[in-house]
Amino acid sequence: MQTVSFLTSFLLAVGLAMDCFVVSIVTGAVTRCLRWRLFLSMAVLFGLFQALMPLLTVLLGSLARTWILTYQHWLALGVLLFLGFRMIRNGMKPDGNDERHINKAVNSSIGTVLLLALATSIDAFSAGLLFLGTPLPDLGGLLLVIGAVSFAFSMIGSLMGVRFGNLCRRFRPEVIGGVILIGIGIKIFCEH
């Protein structure tokens, strides 16, 4: 049976968490204030999705391998393009830098946070191929590491984003954030 070491799992977790980190920075920059409820919900969902996607791959086995190789990059690209262009459009509105507009954008539905969690965890679904054949007791610990690292990176990114957003108030962080989300989608697409 194949096993994955803790160090390999940690390094993989750091790599997978980078998309969560960037999206959290964007969210923090757009809010420009501490929104603990939003930041915690994002971190929990990002960590949960990052941990559960490889498990889903293991449970689906060879069917997952076929789907991953065929469609996952298209799904990630579509979701991130949709969210990125929506952010750019909202940021370009005349009242785009207005506090009311920012508060409305930030108080977005749980659906938006779920879409971001899904989009940032598509690579974790692919990474699950590394865990095929790993015994379930070992897999639980590895997935816990992935979830915890993603949670931590998301919280740190949100706090850094608030700081960045306050330093760059005159810029339109939603437009910058939209461009970044589109860039992440294109990066995922080009890597596959």
C-alpha positions as semicolon CSV with decimal commas, in nm:
position;residue;x (nm);y (nm);z (nm)
1;M;0,000;0,000;0,000
2;Q;0,115;0,350;-0,079
3;T;0,160;0,589;0,211
4;V;0,221;0,961;0,211
5;S;0,450;1,104;0,478
6;F;0,351;1,386;0,711
7;L;0,611;1,617;0,554
8;T;0,480;1,544;0,204
9;S;0,127;1,608;0,326
10;F;0,231;1,937;0,490
11;L;0,411;2,060;0,179
12;L;0,115;1,958;-0,036
13;A;-0,115;2,141;0,207
14;V;0,091;2,459;0,177
15;G;0,077;2,437;-0,202
16;L;-0,298;2,378;-0,201
17;A;-0,360;2,655;0,053
18;M;-0,199;2,924;-0,163
19;D;-0,518;2,980;-0,364
20;C;-0,714;3,011;-0,037
21;F;-0,451;3,255;0,087
22;V;-0,478;3,479;-0,220
23;V;-0,860;3,477;-0,222
24;S;-0,858;3,564;0,149
25;I;-0,619;3,854;0,089
26;V;-0,855;3,982;-0,180
27;T;-1,154;3,953;0,054
28;G;-0,971;4,132;0,334
29;A;-0,860;4,408;0,097
30;V;-1,214;4,462;-0,024
31;T;-1,361;4,474;0,328
32;R;-1,085;4,698;0,471
33;C;-1,209;4,610;0,820
34;L;-1,213;4,307;1,044
35;R;-1,515;4,095;0,959
36;W;-1,453;3,801;1,189
37;R;-1,771;3,616;1,096
38;L;-1,692;3,635;0,725
39;F;-1,324;3,551;0,773
40;L;-1,400;3,255;1,001
41;S;-1,668;3,117;0,770
42;M;-1,430;3,143;0,474
43;A;-1,146;2,980;0,666
44;V;-1,366;2,695;0,791
45;L;-1,514;2,629;0,447
46;F;-1,178;2,657;0,273
47;G;-1,021;2,415;0,521
48;L;-1,316;2,177;0,500
49;F;-1,324;2,172;0,119
50;Q;-0,945;2,138;0,094
51;A;-0,958;1,838;0,330
52;L;-1,267;1,668;0,188
53;M;-1,184;1,694;-0,182
54;P;-0,890;1,449;-0,167
55;L;-1,110;1,213;0,037
56;L;-1,375;1,234;-0,235
57;T;-1,110;1,146;-0,493
58;V;-1,004;0,842;-0,291
59;L;-1,365;0,729;-0,248
60;L;-1,440;0,768;-0,619
61;G;-1,115;0,597;-0,724
62;S;-1,063;0,546;-1,097
63;L;-1,383;0,734;-1,185
64;A;-1,232;1,043;-1,019
65;R;-0,911;1,004;-1,218
66;T;-1,103;1,019;-1,546
67;W;-1,310;1,321;-1,436
68;I;-1,007;1,508;-1,302
69;L;-0,810;1,468;-1,619
70;T;-1,105;1,574;-1,834
71;Y;-1,304;1,845;-1,658
72;Q;-1,166;1,988;-1,335
73;H;-0,964;2,270;-1,492
74;W;-1,270;2,382;-1,692
75;L;-1,482;2,397;-1,376
76;A;-1,220;2,599;-1,185
77;L;-1,177;2,837;-1,478
78;G;-1,553;2,890;-1,515
79;V;-1,620;2,958;-1,147
80;L;-1,323;3,192;-1,104
81;L;-1,396;3,381;-1,427
82;F;-1,757;3,430;-1,317
83;L;-1,659;3,558;-0,971
84;G;-1,368;3,766;-1,105
85;F;-1,570;3,944;-1,372
86;R;-1,850;4,005;-1,122
87;M;-1,602;4,167;-0,883
88;I;-1,456;4,382;-1,162
89;R;-1,803;4,492;-1,274
90;N;-1,902;4,584;-0,917
91;G;-1,572;4,765;-0,862
92;M;-1,613;4,972;-1,177
93;K;-1,953;5,111;-1,077
94;P;-1,943;5,482;-0,990
95;D;-2,019;5,400;-0,626
96;G;-1,769;5,109;-0,633
97;N;-1,546;5,261;-0,365
98;D;-1,842;5,377;-0,155
99;E;-1,855;5,215;0,192
100;R;-2,217;5,105;0,141
101;H;-2,125;4,928;-0,181
102;I;-1,828;4,755;-0,018
103;N;-2,039;4,644;0,278
104;K;-2,303;4,505;0,039
105;A;-2,038;4,317;-0,161
106;V;-1,876;4,177;0,150
107;N;-2,199;4,066;0,312
108;S;-2,244;3,832;0,021
109;S;-2,436;3,513;0,054
110;I;-2,298;3,188;0,182
111;G;-2,335;3,075;-0,181
112;T;-2,051;3,304;-0,289
113;V;-1,827;3,173;-0,011
114;L;-1,918;2,816;-0,108
115;L;-1,831;2,890;-0,473
116;L;-1,495;3,032;-0,366
117;A;-1,432;2,727;-0,146
118;L;-1,518;2,496;-0,436
119;A;-1,307;2,688;-0,686
120;T;-1,002;2,697;-0,459
121;S;-1,034;2,327;-0,373
122;I;-1,045;2,184;-0,725
123;D;-0,669;2,131;-0,713
124;A;-0,717;1,942;-0,385
125;F;-0,951;1,707;-0,571
126;S;-0,669;1,638;-0,817
127;A;-0,419;1,599;-0,533
128;G;-0,633;1,318;-0,398
129;L;-0,479;1,097;-0,667
130;L;-0,165;1,096;-0,451
131;F;-0,362;0,936;-0,170
132;L;-0,507;0,645;-0,367
133;G;-0,405;0,332;-0,182
134;T;-0,331;0,514;0,146
135;P;-0,486;0,330;0,444
136;L;-0,785;0,517;0,587
137;P;-0,635;0,569;0,936
138;D;-0,331;0,738;0,779
139;L;-0,551;0,934;0,540
140;G;-0,745;1,098;0,826
141;G;-0,433;1,258;0,972
142;L;-0,311;1,375;0,633
143;L;-0,644;1,536;0,551
144;L;-0,651;1,703;0,892
145;V;-0,314;1,863;0,814
146;I;-0,443;1,989;0,478
147;G;-0,757;2,135;0,636
148;A;-0,569;2,300;0,923
149;V;-0,308;2,459;0,696
150;S;-0,578;2,591;0,461
151;F;-0,772;2,733;0,758
152;A;-0,461;2,907;0,893
153;F;-0,356;3,047;0,555
154;S;-0,707;3,178;0,496
155;M;-0,720;3,360;0,831
156;I;-0,372;3,506;0,785
157;G;-0,457;3,611;0,429
158;S;-0,777;3,785;0,541
159;L;-0,591;3,985;0,806
160;M;-0,314;4,077;0,562
161;G;-0,577;4,181;0,308
162;V;-0,741;4,420;0,555
163;R;-0,405;4,585;0,609
164;F;-0,340;4,602;0,233
165;G;-0,690;4,738;0,165
166;N;-0,641;5,018;0,417
167;L;-0,305;5,111;0,269
168;C;-0,447;5,127;-0,083
169;R;-0,786;5,293;-0,018
170;R;-0,784;5,505;-0,330
171;F;-0,744;5,203;-0,558
172;R;-1,039;4,984;-0,633
173;P;-0,957;4,660;-0,450
174;E;-1,257;4,482;-0,602
175;V;-1,116;4,535;-0,952
176;I;-0,771;4,417;-0,843
177;G;-0,933;4,120;-0,666
178;G;-1,135;4,030;-0,974
179;V;-0,823;4,034;-1,189
180;I;-0,647;3,811;-0,933
181;L;-0,935;3,560;-0,931
182;I;-0,933;3,549;-1,311
183;G;-0,554;3,500;-1,298
184;I;-0,592;3,206;-1,057
185;G;-0,850;3,049;-1,290
186;I;-0,621;3,089;-1,591
187;K;-0,326;2,949;-1,392
188;I;-0,524;2,638;-1,295
189;F;-0,644;2,597;-1,654
190;C;-0,294;2,632;-1,804
191;E;-0,143;2,386;-1,557
192;H;-0,367;2,113;-1,689
